[in-house]
């Protein structure tokens, strides 16, 4: 099994690779949104004590395999993690920071919906140790929220955002744009309202039809037609300009932040560093291996009882596979990647085809500084095409 070297150079800064991010997946939701292809499940009741014990057992398994690491972030995702008992959140944070030495600026993020019931728990979640909230607003328009299958109203969203800003030092909000029938003007008004709240981070996602979702079924039946791709592309370009002008430039294709307020956890993924995942359906990448947990909650619990962990698949990632993954992740970032340094770290002859890189530099789609490459504004619109051309 190949292993990472002891240091990593990112944007000219050498960083130790003992850093580790922890992802915790809470698989339960009140309802399944029609656009969602995440591992989420609707259950009539949830045994919080049972799930606390199961997640802690899964965490202990990972901690035993990764001793001596420095914990840089914890991310509670889902599903709807704001449905977790704050005592469970606190117990997992305590267990993680006992297993691994926490960084001084440990980032602890939890995803939440703006329903009133969940918003009323924000104070308890903050007291449990969460210091960054990612709030799934999605829209400030009731009609659009109904179309997206969201359980909150626009006013609930605004109220939840105000509560979040009072309880957490860092708040991010999510919006979905390019909805059927949406215009550039209506999206601009939604975006301006989001910017007016003054959060330091925005995640802005173009609506996509994912296989297996209700929207995919409606599309196949001719009952759902996505927005024209040229209009969606124009919205994307306007979004980049508007957020940059407001001091929240895109640091990743869909994520915008003030300098220093980027999601450190997500940067771990995009910079191709180690992270460990616990909970149903959680993925991990540790010491050159890919780990996958059982997706179905009941199967996950059975695996915990049987094996002491929820892993259903664990496999070595070959150097060439790792190189392809690192390229896909790294070019999503505005900073780009150091292709030469990554090739050395992942033990491959080359990460990219430099002749193709030069051709795309000439056409204005890539920028190159020695071994470092990144996409231009024009290149970000054609990212999939670029990746297909330059992969070594």
LUMVODREN-236485 format. One record per residue (C-alpha): residue in one letter; z, x, y. Coordinates in nm, 4 decimals. Example, Ala and Ser with C-alpha at 12.3 -4.5 7.8 and 13.67 -1.06 7.14 Angstrom:
// LUMVODREN-236485
+-----+----------+----------+----------+
| res |        Z |        X |        Y |
+-----+----------+----------+----------+
|   A |   0.7800 |   1.2300 |  -0.4500 |
|   S |   0.7140 |   1.3670 |  -0.1060 |
+-----+----------+----------+----------+
***
This chain:
// LUMVODREN-236485
+-----+----------+----------+----------+
| res |        Z |        X |        Y |
+-----+----------+----------+----------+
|   X |   0.0000 |   0.0000 |   0.0000 |
|   X |  -0.0932 |   0.1466 |   0.3386 |
|   X |   0.1781 |   0.1686 |   0.6022 |
|   X |   0.1813 |   0.1827 |   0.9773 |
|   X |   0.2289 |   0.5148 |   1.1489 |
|   X |   0.5564 |   0.5747 |   1.3345 |
|   X |   0.4098 |   0.5113 |   1.6791 |
|   X |   0.1465 |   0.2992 |   1.8473 |
|   X |  -0.0382 |   0.3578 |   2.1726 |
|   X |  -0.1042 |   0.0409 |   2.3736 |
|   X |  -0.2650 |   0.0745 |   2.7167 |
|   X |  -0.1623 |   0.4384 |   2.7308 |
|   X |   0.2018 |   0.3741 |   2.6383 |
|   X |   0.3363 |   0.5026 |   2.3074 |
|   X |   0.5684 |   0.2507 |   2.1433 |
|   X |   0.7714 |   0.2754 |   1.8237 |
|   X |   0.6530 |   0.0590 |   1.5377 |
|   X |   1.0047 |  -0.0206 |   1.4215 |
|   X |   0.9684 |  -0.3317 |   1.6389 |
|   X |   0.9695 |  -0.6611 |   1.4520 |
|   X |   0.9088 |  -1.0222 |   1.5529 |
|   X |   1.0538 |  -1.3179 |   1.3622 |
|   X |   0.8793 |  -1.6543 |   1.3277 |
|   X |   1.0763 |  -1.9555 |   1.1986 |
|   X |   0.8788 |  -2.2656 |   1.0994 |
|   X |   1.0363 |  -2.6111 |   1.1229 |
|   X |   0.7865 |  -2.8391 |   0.9465 |
|   X |   0.9008 |  -3.1832 |   1.0588 |
|   X |   0.7583 |  -3.4142 |   1.3257 |
|   X |   0.8200 |  -3.7716 |   1.4359 |
|   X |   0.4464 |  -3.8420 |   1.4027 |
|   X |   0.1268 |  -3.6497 |   1.3240 |
|   X |  -0.0996 |  -3.5977 |   1.6262 |
|   X |  -0.4698 |  -3.6667 |   1.5554 |
|   X |  -0.5828 |  -3.3200 |   1.6701 |
|   X |  -0.3136 |  -3.1219 |   1.4855 |
|   X |  -0.3913 |  -2.9063 |   1.1818 |
|   X |  -0.0545 |  -2.7283 |   1.1782 |
|   X |   0.1817 |  -2.7517 |   0.8830 |
|   X |   0.3764 |  -3.0592 |   0.9983 |
|   X |   0.5228 |  -3.3429 |   0.7947 |
|   X |   0.6727 |  -3.6807 |   0.8833 |
|   X |   0.9904 |  -3.7624 |   0.6905 |
|   X |   1.2200 |  -4.0641 |   0.7258 |
|   X |   1.5298 |  -3.8437 |   0.7144 |
|   X |   1.6112 |  -3.4721 |   0.7211 |
|   X |   1.9171 |  -3.3086 |   0.5652 |
|   X |   2.0018 |  -3.0594 |   0.8375 |
|   X |   2.2663 |  -2.8776 |   0.6299 |
|   X |   2.0267 |  -2.8346 |   0.3383 |
|   X |   1.7531 |  -2.6980 |   0.5625 |
|   X |   1.9888 |  -2.4655 |   0.7459 |
|   X |   2.0933 |  -2.3104 |   0.4148 |
|   X |   1.7329 |  -2.2830 |   0.2927 |
|   X |   1.6051 |  -2.1137 |   0.6088 |
|   X |   1.8975 |  -1.8721 |   0.6097 |
|   X |   1.8278 |  -1.7798 |   0.2466 |
|   X |   1.4601 |  -1.7171 |   0.3282 |
|   X |   1.5638 |  -1.5025 |   0.6239 |
|   X |   1.8029 |  -1.2958 |   0.4110 |
|   X |   1.5175 |  -1.2180 |   0.1714 |
|   X |   1.3019 |  -1.0792 |   0.4521 |
|   X |   1.5919 |  -0.8861 |   0.6046 |
|   X |   1.6560 |  -0.7086 |   0.2752 |
|   X |   1.2935 |  -0.5904 |   0.2654 |
|   X |   1.2841 |  -0.4730 |   0.6270 |
|   X |   1.6019 |  -0.2774 |   0.6970 |
|   X |   1.6524 |  -0.0763 |   1.0137 |
|   X |   1.4060 |  -0.2650 |   1.2321 |
|   X |   1.4434 |  -0.3563 |   1.6012 |
|   X |   1.4104 |  -0.7290 |   1.6663 |
|   X |   1.1990 |  -0.7961 |   1.9761 |
|   X |   1.1426 |  -1.1723 |   1.9559 |
|   X |   1.2246 |  -1.4908 |   1.7679 |
|   X |   0.9910 |  -1.7889 |   1.7810 |
|   X |   1.0845 |  -2.1331 |   1.6492 |
|   X |   0.7563 |  -2.3160 |   1.5867 |
|   X |   0.6439 |  -2.6243 |   1.4033 |
|   X |   0.6273 |  -2.9084 |   1.3564 |
|   X |   0.8780 |  -2.9998 |   1.6235 |
|   X |   1.1593 |  -2.7407 |   1.6342 |
|   X |   1.3415 |  -2.9320 |   1.9081 |
|   X |   1.4323 |  -3.1745 |   1.6275 |
|   X |   1.6433 |  -2.8991 |   1.4703 |
|   X |   2.0175 |  -2.9257 |   1.4907 |
|   X |   2.1214 |  -2.6718 |   1.7592 |
|   X |   2.3761 |  -2.5435 |   1.5066 |
|   X |   2.0854 |  -2.4463 |   1.2794 |
|   X |   1.9112 |  -2.2671 |   1.5656 |
|   X |   2.2332 |  -2.0824 |   1.6473 |
|   X |   2.2938 |  -1.9859 |   1.2844 |
|   X |   1.9432 |  -1.8441 |   1.2460 |
|   X |   1.9702 |  -1.6460 |   1.5690 |
|   X |   2.3062 |  -1.5061 |   1.4597 |
|   X |   2.1713 |  -1.4127 |   1.1169 |
|   X |   1.8619 |  -1.2455 |   1.2620 |
|   X |   2.0512 |  -1.0421 |   1.5192 |
|   X |   2.2993 |  -0.9352 |   1.2508 |
|   X |   2.0194 |  -0.8257 |   1.0169 |
|   X |   1.8188 |  -0.6379 |   1.2791 |
|   X |   1.9223 |  -0.4615 |   1.5991 |
|   X |   1.8180 |  -0.6931 |   1.8834 |
|   X |   1.6195 |  -0.5526 |   2.1733 |
|   X |   1.7979 |  -0.5693 |   2.5057 |
|   X |   1.5396 |  -0.8165 |   2.6319 |
|   X |   1.5216 |  -1.0203 |   2.3092 |
|   X |   1.2890 |  -1.3160 |   2.3677 |
|   X |   1.3891 |  -1.6355 |   2.1838 |
|   X |   1.1319 |  -1.9127 |   2.2191 |
|   X |   1.1466 |  -2.2672 |   2.0879 |
|   X |   0.8652 |  -2.5221 |   2.0954 |
|   X |   0.9621 |  -2.8672 |   2.2166 |
|   X |   0.8157 |  -3.2079 |   2.2869 |
|   X |   0.9026 |  -3.3882 |   2.6108 |
|   X |   1.0456 |  -3.7027 |   2.4496 |
|   X |   1.3649 |  -3.8126 |   2.6203 |
|   X |   1.5698 |  -3.7722 |   2.3017 |
|   X |   1.4591 |  -3.4123 |   2.2638 |
|   X |   1.4958 |  -3.3299 |   2.6343 |
|   X |   1.8582 |  -3.4404 |   2.6162 |
|   X |   1.9155 |  -3.1588 |   2.3623 |
|   X |   1.7836 |  -2.8806 |   2.5839 |
|   X |   2.1295 |  -2.7837 |   2.7105 |
|   X |   2.2580 |  -2.7451 |   2.3537 |
|   X |   1.9524 |  -2.5419 |   2.2528 |
|   X |   2.0046 |  -2.3139 |   2.5505 |
|   X |   2.3704 |  -2.2708 |   2.4550 |
|   X |   2.2568 |  -2.1848 |   2.1003 |
|   X |   2.0710 |  -1.8827 |   2.2383 |
|   X |   1.7178 |  -2.0013 |   2.3160 |
|   X |   1.6037 |  -1.8376 |   2.6407 |
|   X |   1.2408 |  -1.9502 |   2.6565 |
|   X |   1.1065 |  -2.3022 |   2.6023 |
|   X |   0.7441 |  -2.3852 |   2.5217 |
|   X |   0.6935 |  -2.7476 |   2.6202 |
|   X |   0.4076 |  -2.9526 |   2.4736 |
|   X |   0.3238 |  -3.1609 |   2.7813 |
|   X |  -0.0521 |  -3.1805 |   2.6925 |
|   X |  -0.1274 |  -3.4147 |   2.9853 |
|   X |   0.0274 |  -3.5867 |   3.2865 |
|   X |  -0.1950 |  -3.8904 |   3.2283 |
|   X |  -0.0667 |  -4.1806 |   3.0146 |
|   X |  -0.4125 |  -4.2822 |   2.8952 |
|   X |  -0.4891 |  -3.9293 |   2.7790 |
|   X |  -0.1489 |  -3.8998 |   2.6117 |
|   X |  -0.2229 |  -4.2181 |   2.4183 |
|   X |  -0.5597 |  -4.0796 |   2.3083 |
|   X |  -0.3894 |  -3.7589 |   2.1922 |
|   X |  -0.1324 |  -3.9545 |   1.9936 |
|   X |   0.1605 |  -3.8207 |   2.1923 |
|   X |   0.4914 |  -4.0059 |   2.1751 |
|   X |   0.5979 |  -3.9353 |   2.5353 |
|   X |   0.4829 |  -4.0788 |   2.8664 |
|   X |   0.3657 |  -3.8825 |   3.1691 |
|   X |   0.6943 |  -3.9531 |   3.3479 |
|   X |   0.8921 |  -3.8353 |   3.0439 |
|   X |   0.6900 |  -3.5157 |   3.0521 |
|   X |   0.7722 |  -3.4533 |   3.4174 |
|   X |   1.1404 |  -3.5265 |   3.3578 |
|   X |   1.1552 |  -3.3000 |   3.0522 |
|   X |   0.9909 |  -3.0186 |   3.2454 |
|   X |   1.2472 |  -3.0479 |   3.5242 |
|   X |   1.5326 |  -3.0406 |   3.2710 |
|   X |   1.3777 |  -2.7408 |   3.0946 |
|   X |   1.3480 |  -2.5471 |   3.4182 |
|   X |   1.7152 |  -2.6132 |   3.4904 |
|   X |   1.8298 |  -2.5021 |   3.1430 |
|   X |   1.6064 |  -2.2061 |   3.0513 |
|   X |   1.5232 |  -1.8851 |   3.2304 |
|   X |   1.1630 |  -1.9005 |   3.1116 |
|   X |   0.9487 |  -2.2105 |   3.0566 |
|   X |   0.5902 |  -2.2418 |   2.9373 |
|   X |   0.3930 |  -2.5635 |   2.9295 |
|   X |   0.0938 |  -2.6602 |   2.7151 |
|   X |  -0.2031 |  -2.8670 |   2.8291 |
|   X |  -0.5126 |  -2.9777 |   2.6382 |
|   X |  -0.8379 |  -3.0120 |   2.8325 |
|   X |  -1.2055 |  -3.0962 |   2.7742 |
|   X |  -1.1142 |  -3.4394 |   2.6422 |
|   X |  -1.3980 |  -3.6870 |   2.5807 |
|   X |  -1.5155 |  -3.8277 |   2.9139 |
|   X |  -1.3160 |  -3.5784 |   3.1181 |
|   X |  -1.4778 |  -3.4301 |   3.4292 |
|   X |  -1.4196 |  -3.1027 |   3.6075 |
|   X |  -1.2537 |  -3.2953 |   3.8912 |
|   X |  -1.0048 |  -3.4785 |   3.6694 |
|   X |  -0.9175 |  -3.1547 |   3.4874 |
|   X |  -0.8713 |  -2.9751 |   3.8189 |
|   X |  -0.6198 |  -3.2388 |   3.9298 |
|   X |  -0.4267 |  -3.2067 |   3.6023 |
|   X |  -0.4259 |  -2.8297 |   3.6274 |
|   X |  -0.3117 |  -2.8374 |   3.9891 |
|   X |  -0.0194 |  -3.0623 |   3.8987 |
|   X |   0.0830 |  -2.8199 |   3.6252 |
|   X |   0.0618 |  -2.5237 |   3.8612 |
|   X |   0.2707 |  -2.7076 |   4.1199 |
|   X |   0.5716 |  -2.7034 |   3.8855 |
|   X |   0.5875 |  -2.3266 |   3.9276 |
|   X |   0.6338 |  -2.2242 |   3.5650 |
|   X |   0.5529 |  -1.8617 |   3.4879 |
|   X |   0.3413 |  -1.9337 |   3.1797 |
|   X |   0.0710 |  -2.1855 |   3.0877 |
|   X |  -0.1031 |  -2.2364 |   2.7538 |
|   X |  -0.4295 |  -2.4205 |   2.8202 |
|   X |  -0.6247 |  -2.5247 |   2.5122 |
|   X |  -0.9716 |  -2.6718 |   2.4925 |
|   X |  -0.9717 |  -2.9686 |   2.2556 |
|   X |  -1.1306 |  -2.8690 |   1.9257 |
|   X |  -1.1966 |  -3.0774 |   1.6172 |
|   X |  -1.0154 |  -2.9132 |   1.3278 |
|   X |  -1.1021 |  -2.9928 |   0.9640 |
|   X |  -0.8639 |  -3.2320 |   0.7946 |
|   X |  -0.7411 |  -3.3961 |   1.1154 |
|   X |  -0.7754 |  -3.7616 |   1.2141 |
|   X |  -1.0119 |  -3.6594 |   1.4947 |
|   X |  -1.2331 |  -3.4884 |   1.2355 |
|   X |  -1.2474 |  -3.8103 |   1.0322 |
|   X |  -1.3301 |  -4.0145 |   1.3409 |
|   X |  -1.6022 |  -3.7669 |   1.4380 |
|   X |  -1.7535 |  -3.7803 |   1.0900 |
|   X |  -1.7586 |  -4.1602 |   1.1148 |
|   X |  -1.9387 |  -4.1478 |   1.4491 |
|   X |  -1.6353 |  -4.2874 |   1.6362 |
|   X |  -1.5491 |  -3.9740 |   1.8295 |
|   X |  -1.7763 |  -3.7529 |   2.0363 |
|   X |  -1.6456 |  -3.4281 |   2.1849 |
|   X |  -1.7158 |  -3.3295 |   2.5425 |
|   X |  -2.0477 |  -3.1578 |   2.6109 |
|   X |  -2.0127 |  -2.7853 |   2.5442 |
|   X |  -2.1635 |  -2.6840 |   2.8810 |
|   X |  -1.9132 |  -2.8993 |   3.0690 |
|   X |  -1.6304 |  -2.7546 |   2.8586 |
|   X |  -1.7525 |  -2.3993 |   2.9330 |
|   X |  -1.7593 |  -2.4783 |   3.3054 |
|   X |  -1.4010 |  -2.6062 |   3.2787 |
|   X |  -1.2990 |  -2.2847 |   3.1044 |
|   X |  -1.4497 |  -2.0696 |   3.3787 |
|   X |  -1.2913 |  -2.2786 |   3.6523 |
|   X |  -0.9565 |  -2.2541 |   3.4747 |
|   X |  -0.9736 |  -1.8748 |   3.4759 |
|   X |  -1.0483 |  -1.8690 |   3.8481 |
|   X |  -0.7866 |  -2.1285 |   3.9435 |
|   X |  -0.5012 |  -1.9766 |   3.7440 |
|   X |  -0.5810 |  -1.6234 |   3.8625 |
|   X |  -0.5784 |  -1.7474 |   4.2202 |
|   X |  -0.2361 |  -1.9034 |   4.1606 |
|   X |  -0.0944 |  -1.5756 |   4.0272 |
|   X |  -0.1138 |  -1.6643 |   3.6566 |
|   X |  -0.4208 |  -1.4791 |   3.5294 |
|   X |  -0.5334 |  -1.5172 |   3.1694 |
|   X |  -0.3837 |  -1.2399 |   2.9590 |
|   X |  -0.5312 |  -1.4019 |   2.6463 |
|   X |  -0.8165 |  -1.6492 |   2.5987 |
|   X |  -0.5919 |  -1.9571 |   2.6315 |
|   X |  -0.2728 |  -1.8138 |   2.7816 |
|   X |  -0.1908 |  -1.7468 |   3.1447 |
|   X |   0.1174 |  -1.5848 |   3.2948 |
|   X |   0.2646 |  -1.4091 |   3.5899 |
|   X |   0.2858 |  -1.0336 |   3.5356 |
|   X |   0.5801 |  -0.9630 |   3.3060 |
|   X |   0.6074 |  -1.3233 |   3.1832 |
|   X |   0.3620 |  -1.3003 |   2.8947 |
|   X |   0.4827 |  -1.4252 |   2.5558 |
|   X |   0.6136 |  -1.1084 |   2.3961 |
|   X |   0.6200 |  -1.2777 |   2.0577 |
|   X |   0.2543 |  -1.3760 |   2.0669 |
|   X |   0.1593 |  -1.0316 |   2.1942 |
|   X |   0.3015 |  -0.9002 |   1.8667 |
|   X |   0.0326 |  -1.0969 |   1.6810 |
|   X |  -0.2512 |  -1.0051 |   1.9151 |
|   X |  -0.1605 |  -0.6339 |   1.9218 |
|   X |  -0.1470 |  -0.6371 |   1.5421 |
|   X |   0.2147 |  -0.5395 |   1.4937 |
|   X |   0.4592 |  -0.6381 |   1.2215 |
|   X |   0.6136 |  -0.9842 |   1.2154 |
|   X |   0.8023 |  -1.1723 |   0.9500 |
|   X |   0.7791 |  -1.5458 |   0.8927 |
|   X |   1.0286 |  -1.7790 |   0.7265 |
|   X |   1.0148 |  -2.1521 |   0.6593 |
|   X |   0.7488 |  -2.3776 |   0.5024 |
|   X |   0.3961 |  -2.2508 |   0.5542 |
|   X |   0.5078 |  -1.9493 |   0.7592 |
|   X |   0.2895 |  -1.6385 |   0.7488 |
|   X |   0.4064 |  -1.2822 |   0.7894 |
|   X |   0.2624 |  -0.9326 |   0.8163 |
|   X |   0.4945 |  -0.6565 |   0.7062 |
|   X |   0.4270 |  -0.2998 |   0.6003 |
|   X |   0.0634 |  -0.3660 |   0.5206 |
|   X |   0.1264 |  -0.6863 |   0.3233 |
|   X |   0.0448 |  -1.0461 |   0.4056 |
|   X |   0.3030 |  -1.3084 |   0.3114 |
|   X |   0.2586 |  -1.6860 |   0.2913 |
|   X |   0.5300 |  -1.9455 |   0.2268 |
|   X |   0.4936 |  -2.2760 |   0.0409 |
|   X |   0.3566 |  -2.5348 |   0.2852 |
|   X |   0.5045 |  -2.8545 |   0.1429 |
|   X |   0.8748 |  -2.8810 |   0.2343 |
|   X |   0.9779 |  -2.9994 |  -0.1128 |
|   X |   0.7960 |  -2.7100 |  -0.2826 |
|   X |   0.9522 |  -2.4665 |  -0.0376 |
|   X |   1.3029 |  -2.5903 |  -0.1248 |
|   X |   1.2307 |  -2.5595 |  -0.4973 |
|   X |   1.1130 |  -2.2009 |  -0.4461 |
|   X |   1.4312 |  -2.1196 |  -0.2557 |
|   X |   1.6405 |  -2.2552 |  -0.5441 |
|   X |   1.4299 |  -2.0724 |  -0.8009 |
|   X |   1.3626 |  -1.7378 |  -0.6312 |
|   X |   1.5827 |  -1.7110 |  -0.3246 |
|   X |   1.2754 |  -1.7177 |  -0.0984 |
|   X |   0.9841 |  -1.9462 |  -0.0163 |
|   X |   0.6946 |  -1.7060 |  -0.0748 |
|   X |   0.3945 |  -1.8445 |  -0.2605 |
|   X |   0.1573 |  -1.5553 |  -0.1900 |
|   X |   0.2071 |  -1.1890 |  -0.1129 |
|   X |  -0.0842 |  -0.9487 |  -0.1070 |
|   X |  -0.1778 |  -0.6105 |   0.0290 |
|   X |  -0.4128 |  -0.6165 |   0.3272 |
|   X |  -0.6805 |  -0.3542 |   0.2763 |
|   X |  -0.7544 |  -0.1171 |   0.5650 |
|   X |  -1.0944 |  -0.2793 |   0.6245 |
|   X |  -0.9391 |  -0.6288 |   0.6287 |
|   X |  -0.6710 |  -0.5095 |   0.8683 |
|   X |  -0.9349 |  -0.3562 |   1.0941 |
|   X |  -1.1295 |  -0.6829 |   1.1119 |
|   X |  -0.8119 |  -0.8808 |   1.1863 |
|   X |  -0.6979 |  -0.6353 |   1.4525 |
|   X |  -1.0383 |  -0.6512 |   1.6240 |
|   X |  -1.0387 |  -1.0321 |   1.6293 |
|   X |  -0.6853 |  -1.0418 |   1.7680 |
|   X |  -0.7210 |  -0.7588 |   2.0179 |
|   X |  -1.0368 |  -0.8803 |   2.1872 |
|   X |  -0.8667 |  -1.2111 |   2.2659 |
|   X |  -0.6523 |  -1.0170 |   2.5118 |
|   X |  -0.7605 |  -0.9435 |   2.8680 |
|   X |  -0.6284 |  -0.5900 |   2.8171 |
|   X |  -0.8579 |  -0.5444 |   2.5168 |
|   X |  -0.7757 |  -0.2793 |   2.2608 |
|   X |  -0.7922 |   0.0922 |   2.1934 |
|   X |  -1.0397 |   0.0916 |   1.9065 |
|   X |  -0.9981 |   0.4611 |   1.8288 |
|   X |  -0.6177 |   0.4447 |   1.8170 |
|   X |  -0.6258 |   0.1363 |   1.5977 |
|   X |  -0.8776 |   0.2929 |   1.3604 |
|   X |  -0.6448 |   0.5886 |   1.3202 |
|   X |  -0.3384 |   0.3696 |   1.2700 |
|   X |  -0.5131 |   0.1459 |   1.0153 |
|   X |  -0.6741 |   0.4419 |   0.8381 |
|   X |  -1.0377 |   0.3345 |   0.8707 |
|   X |  -1.3320 |   0.5526 |   0.9832 |
|   X |  -1.4097 |   0.3224 |   1.2767 |
|   X |  -1.3018 |  -0.0163 |   1.4075 |
|   X |  -1.6287 |  -0.0937 |   1.5865 |
|   X |  -1.9977 |  -0.0080 |   1.5860 |
|   X |  -2.0145 |   0.1984 |   1.9046 |
|   X |  -2.3906 |   0.1598 |   1.9409 |
|   X |  -2.3482 |  -0.2183 |   1.9535 |
|   X |  -2.0592 |  -0.1782 |   2.1948 |
|   X |  -2.2843 |   0.0208 |   2.4297 |
|   X |  -2.5538 |  -0.2461 |   2.4135 |
|   X |  -2.3009 |  -0.5124 |   2.5114 |
|   X |  -2.1676 |  -0.2912 |   2.7897 |
|   X |  -2.5214 |  -0.2715 |   2.9228 |
|   X |  -2.5591 |  -0.6514 |   2.9156 |
|   X |  -2.2290 |  -0.6984 |   3.0997 |
|   X |  -2.0330 |  -0.8512 |   2.8114 |
|   X |  -1.7999 |  -0.5591 |   2.7379 |
|   X |  -1.6296 |  -0.2848 |   2.9360 |
|   X |  -1.5522 |   0.0538 |   2.7855 |
|   X |  -1.3223 |   0.3366 |   2.8905 |
|   X |  -1.3355 |   0.6047 |   2.6236 |
|   X |  -1.2075 |   0.4415 |   2.3047 |
|   X |  -1.0760 |   0.1371 |   2.4894 |
|   X |  -1.2854 |  -0.1800 |   2.5060 |
|   X |  -1.2370 |  -0.5272 |   2.6494 |
|   X |  -1.4474 |  -0.8317 |   2.7199 |
|   X |  -1.5749 |  -0.9230 |   3.0648 |
|   X |  -1.5594 |  -1.2772 |   3.2018 |
|   X |  -1.9081 |  -1.3352 |   3.0589 |
|   X |  -1.8078 |  -1.1831 |   2.7284 |
|   X |  -1.5064 |  -1.4104 |   2.6831 |
|   X |  -1.7424 |  -1.7078 |   2.6680 |
|   X |  -1.9255 |  -1.5453 |   2.3740 |
|   X |  -1.6320 |  -1.3876 |   2.1926 |
|   X |  -1.7281 |  -1.4994 |   1.8404 |
|   X |  -2.0819 |  -1.3666 |   1.8888 |
|   X |  -1.9515 |  -1.0342 |   2.0179 |
|   X |  -1.7104 |  -0.9928 |   1.7276 |
|   X |  -1.9914 |  -1.0506 |   1.4810 |
|   X |  -2.2010 |  -0.7811 |   1.6436 |
|   X |  -1.9535 |  -0.4988 |   1.6962 |
|   X |  -1.7354 |  -0.5099 |   1.3826 |
|   X |  -1.7826 |  -0.1825 |   1.1968 |
+-----+----------+----------+----------+
***
